[in-house]
Amino acid sequence: MSGFVERVVEDWLTNSDERSYQLPFASYLTKSGHKVKYVSSHGALEHGKDIISISPQREMHAYQLKAGNINLASWREMAGEVREAATVPVEIPGIARRAVDRAFLVLTGRVADPVRNQITLINDDHISRGYAPIETVELPELVGKFTAVFESFFPATIAPLHDLVRLYLQNGRGPQSKSTLFTVLENVVGSPSRPSAMARALSNLVVAAEFAAAPYRGSRNSISVIDTWVIAACHILRLARRLSLHPRYWKQPLGFCQQAIGSAGTDLLDECFSRDHFLEGDPLLDAAFLPHRKSIVLGYMGAAVNSRFIQGKEVREHSARLLDVLHRERPLGGWGEGTWNYYLNLALALRHTPDGDTTAEAMVASWLADTCPRRPPWPKDPYWTADDEVSLSRQREQSTREEPERSRISYTAAAATGFLARRMLRNTLKWAWSAFSRYLLAQVVPAEPWRELDWTIEETCLELQVLPITGSWSKLREQAAAQRSALFGEEESWLLPYFLCVYPHRTTPALSGELDFLTSSPSFRKEWSN
Amino acid sequence: MLLDWPAEKQELQEHLKRAIRWQMLASAPVVARIPHVTLQEGRKLVFVYPDGSRKEVELTAHEASWEVERDELIRGGGKHLLQAVESLGGAMAKDVETAFFRTLREASEKTGAMFRGETAQDLAAASLRALKSMDIEFDEDGRPEVLMVVSPEMIKRLAELENPKMRKRVDSVLEKKRDEWLRRESRRRLAD
C-alpha cells in the first residue's frame, strides 16, 4: 500500500505546476502544527515567498515553490527571487515587519549539482550577513511529506480508494463526478471524535481536493476545478455546523478552498472574456452540446462576478463585459429546472449596468413563463442535470418508455416570483399568475438547515405549496421579502454563488433570495427590509 | 473464485429495476394515469394549503417476491429474468392498486363520490349524480379532466347505457361543469 501511495503522490507532484501543490503544501504545514500566515496569489508582492508560516517553535518560515528540476539555466532566472525569499523582510498585516528565520526552496524535481554549489555560496553570504540560509526540499523529501498526509486517510478508506484514484485518472476536459467526489471526501474526513483530530482531517481534505482537481487543473478546466473545491468547502462547512466546531479548526482550510475557487473563477473569466466563441472540439459534434455549455459557463461566470461583489470587489466592468458575451451567445440551452441556478447567477451578475438590469428582469420573467407552461410536457425537475441531458443513453432510455405524467410541480417558480415581486413587477406577475398558480410550488425542507450542504439529503421533506385561485399581491411581496437563508454565515457568503452552480438541485426560494440580497445595492436592501 | 462480471451485473440489475417499474405501470393502468410526484430526496411529502393547513402524505412500502428453484434457474440459461420481471411487476402492480383503491374508497365514502345501481336506470342516475357532485377541471383545450374508476363488469353495464339521450344528459352536466370551471377560473388572478 505504502509503495503504491508513494507512486501516486509522485505522479501527482511531477505533473503539478507550482500553483497546483501550493494549497496542499500549506495544508500539510497546518497539519504539522504551523500557522500559515500567507499564501501567495502570485501577485506583485511576493518577494519570492509563496507561503509564510509560523512554526510550532514560533519561527517564521518562508517557502518558495517551484515545479520540475532546476538546472543552471533555470536557476539564473530565479536566483534573485529565491534570494529575496530569505532577505526581504516580511510585511503582513498583524505581524511586525521582520526577516524570516528559515527560507525554503521547495520543488517537485531535483536541483542540479552546479546549482547546489551556487546555493552553498549564497548561504555562506547569507549567514555572514545575518540572513537565513536557503534550504531545499526536493522531490523525494516532498513525496515523503505528502505520503505521510495521504497515508493518514488512504489506508482507512480502502473501499473508496478506487473512486479517489478513478477521480484522479479522469479526463480533465469533462465534468467532475460530483456525487462520487462528495462520497470520497466524506470518507477522507471520516468521523473523528476530537476537534484536534477533526483539524487534521480537514487538512487531509484540502490535499485530497487538490488531488481530485489535478486532472482538471492540468486541462485548464476551471469549472471542474471550481466544482471540486466547492464540494470540499461544503464538506468543511457541514462538519463545522454539524459538530459546532470552533472557527479555529476550520477557518484556515476553508480559506484555502476560497483561494482555490477565487483563482479558478478568475481563470474562467479571463478565458471566457478572451475567447470569441464557446465551442470545444469538433464543431460538427459540439453543436449539440454548445447550448448547454453556454448556460453553464455563463452561470459560472455570473457566480464569479457575484462572489467578487459579495467580497466587496469592483465588478462593473466584468458585469458589462458579461452582458456583451450574453448578447453574443444567445440563445442559451436549458434542460429543465436544473438550469435555474445558472440563469439566476447570470441575471444577478448582469445588473450592475442599466442595460444588464433590464436584461436580468426579462430573463427571470421569461423563466417563469417557460418553467410553468400551460400544456405538458412539464419541465424536468432540478435533479435532471446537463450531463443527463447530453447523454445519449439516458435520452434513449427516456424516449423508449412513456413515463406517467408528472404532477404540475415547480421547484423554481417561487424563487422567480420572489425576484419579480421584490422589483415591484406586478404586471408581469399578474400576467403570469393564471399559469403558475396552477402549479404546486415544491421545496426541499431538511430536518436541519446545514443538511442542504449534503449532496443528497436523507432526512428531509418535500413541501408542496398549493396556491389560491385568487392571489394576493401584498402576500406575494411579504413572501418575497422573507426569502432569505442562513445556510452561509456572513464570512462564508462568498461561497453561495458558486454553491448554487455546483448544486443545481438546491433551488429553494430562500437560497435564491439570499443570493439576490447579497448581490444587491444598499438601497435595494433597504427597500427589501421595509 | 471463478470469473464474474460485477459491473455488468450491476448495470443489468439497474435495468431490471426499471423494467419491473414499467411492468408495474403497464399492469396498473389506473395508477399509471395519476400524475405523480417523484421524491428525489427524503421520504416525506407535505401539502401546504392556502389557509396554512398542512397534510402529510404517508408513504407506503410495497413488496413483492418471486420464487424459482435453483436447478430450474441453472437449466433456464437466463430466460427466467423475463418471467421475474413480469411476475414481480405484476405482483407489485396488484399491491399498489389495492392500496390505491382502498385509499380512493375511503376518500369517496367520505365525500359521497361513490356510485352504484341495481338497475340500468339506477346506475344511469347514480353516475350522473356522481358527475354532478364532482369538481371537474378542464385542460387548456377545454377537455374535462375526469377520473372515474369502475369495475370491468360496470364498464359493460355503463356501455349498455350509451345512447343519444344519455349522451345528451352527460354533455349537459359537463357543460354546466365547464361553466362552473370558467367562473372559478375567471377568479384566477392576482388581486391586491
Interface residues (C-beta under 8 A of the other chain):
Chain A: R374 R375 D381 Y383 E397 R401 P404 E405 R406 S407 R408 I409 R426 L429 K430 W433 S434 S437 R438 L440 V444 P446 T456 I457 E458 E459 T460 C461 L462 E463 L464 Q465 V466 L467 P468 I469 T470 G471 S472 W473 S474 L476 H505
Chain B: R18 W22 L25 V31 A32 R33 I34 P35 H36 V37 T38 L39 Q40 E41 G42 K44 L45 V46 F47 V48 Y49 P50 D139 E140 R184 E185 R187 R188 R189 L190 A191 D192
